[in-house]
């Protein structure tokens, strides 16, 4: 049973940003499915660009990485806020704690990947 806030005007990312979605929707739809969907779409984009010059691939990578930072910033804030609202429901408190732990791990992973790309030359291989 998910707790939702009354928001007759806001939908989509606006409701997510304000923490006005259910925890299930915020975490699984926006976080998991949205993240995997972006990776699949970006992989298709890179496959389509495989025969063009490296300059275009570089710009595509830069654009995607920038979009991913913005997307996951909104998603992480939304999940964090939604989890904070769900803390008030004793039956859902463990889920809220788990969601906040996963957001924290996502932020740490994002920072680690950024530092690797900027200072260690990119690929871990």
C-alpha positions as CSV (number, residue, x, y, z in Angstrom):
1,X,0.0,0.0,0.0
2,X,1.6,3.2,-1.2
3,X,1.0,6.6,0.4
4,X,0.5,9.4,-2.2
5,X,0.2,13.1,-1.6
6,X,-2.7,15.0,-3.2
7,X,-1.4,16.8,-6.3
8,X,-4.1,17.5,-8.7
9,X,-1.9,19.7,-11.0
10,X,1.5,18.0,-10.9
11,X,2.4,14.9,-12.8
12,X,5.6,13.2,-14.1
13,X,9.0,14.6,-13.2
14,X,7.4,17.6,-11.4
15,X,5.6,15.4,-9.0
16,X,8.7,13.2,-8.6
17,X,10.9,16.2,-7.8
18,X,8.5,17.3,-5.0
19,X,8.3,13.8,-3.6
20,X,4.6,13.6,-4.4
21,X,4.6,10.1,-6.0
22,X,4.5,6.7,-4.4
23,X,7.7,5.2,-3.3
24,X,7.2,2.3,-5.6
25,X,6.7,4.6,-8.6
26,X,9.6,6.8,-7.7
27,X,12.1,4.0,-7.2
28,X,11.1,1.4,-9.7
29,X,9.5,3.4,-12.5
30,X,11.7,6.5,-12.5
31,X,14.8,5.1,-11.0
32,X,15.1,1.5,-12.3
33,X,13.1,1.4,-15.5
34,X,14.0,4.9,-16.5
35,X,17.7,4.3,-15.9
36,X,17.7,1.0,-17.8
37,X,15.7,2.6,-20.6
38,X,18.2,5.3,-21.0
39,X,21.1,2.9,-21.2
40,X,19.2,0.9,-23.9
41,X,18.4,4.0,-25.9
42,X,21.9,5.3,-25.6
43,X,23.4,2.0,-26.7
44,X,21.1,2.1,-29.8
45,X,22.3,5.7,-30.5
46,X,25.9,4.6,-30.3
47,X,25.3,1.7,-32.5
48,X,23.7,4.0,-35.1
49,X,26.7,6.4,-34.8
50,X,29.2,3.6,-35.2
51,X,30.0,4.5,-38.8
52,X,30.3,8.2,-38.4
53,X,33.3,10.2,-37.4
54,X,34.6,10.1,-33.8
55,X,33.8,13.8,-33.3
56,X,30.0,13.1,-33.5
57,X,30.3,10.1,-31.2
58,X,32.2,12.3,-28.6
59,X,29.5,14.9,-28.7
60,X,26.8,12.2,-28.4
61,X,28.6,10.8,-25.3
62,X,28.9,14.3,-23.8
63,X,25.3,15.1,-24.4
64,X,24.1,11.8,-22.9
65,X,26.3,12.0,-19.9
66,X,25.0,15.6,-19.2
67,X,21.4,14.4,-19.6
68,X,22.1,11.4,-17.3
69,X,23.4,13.7,-14.6
70,X,20.3,15.9,-14.8
71,X,17.9,13.0,-14.9
72,X,19.4,11.2,-12.0
73,X,19.7,14.4,-9.9
74,X,15.9,14.8,-10.3
75,X,15.3,11.1,-9.7
76,X,17.6,10.9,-6.6
77,X,16.0,14.0,-5.0
78,X,12.5,12.7,-5.8
79,X,13.2,9.3,-4.3
80,X,14.8,10.9,-1.2
81,X,11.9,13.2,-0.6
82,X,9.3,10.5,-1.2
83,X,11.2,8.2,1.2
84,X,11.2,11.0,3.8
85,X,7.4,11.3,3.5
86,X,7.0,7.5,3.8
87,X,9.0,7.4,7.1
88,X,5.8,8.4,8.9
89,X,4.1,5.0,7.9
90,X,5.6,2.3,10.3
91,X,4.8,-0.5,7.9
92,X,6.8,1.2,5.1
93,X,9.7,2.5,7.1
94,X,12.1,-0.3,6.0
95,X,11.3,0.4,2.4
96,X,12.0,4.1,2.9
97,X,15.3,3.3,4.6
98,X,16.3,0.9,1.8
99,X,15.4,3.5,-0.9
100,X,17.6,6.2,0.8
101,X,20.5,3.7,1.1
102,X,20.2,3.0,-2.6
103,X,20.1,6.7,-3.5
104,X,23.2,7.2,-1.4
105,X,25.0,4.3,-3.2
106,X,23.9,5.8,-6.5
107,X,25.4,9.2,-5.6
108,X,28.6,7.6,-4.5
109,X,28.8,5.5,-7.7
110,X,28.1,8.6,-9.8
111,X,30.9,10.6,-8.1
112,X,33.3,7.6,-8.4
113,X,32.6,7.2,-12.1
114,X,33.0,11.0,-12.7
115,X,36.3,11.0,-10.9
116,X,37.5,8.0,-12.9
117,X,36.5,9.6,-16.2
118,X,38.1,12.9,-15.3
119,X,41.3,11.8,-13.7
120,X,42.0,8.2,-14.7
121,X,41.3,8.3,-18.4
122,X,37.9,6.7,-18.7
123,X,37.4,3.0,-19.1
124,X,38.3,0.7,-16.2
125,X,39.7,-1.9,-18.7
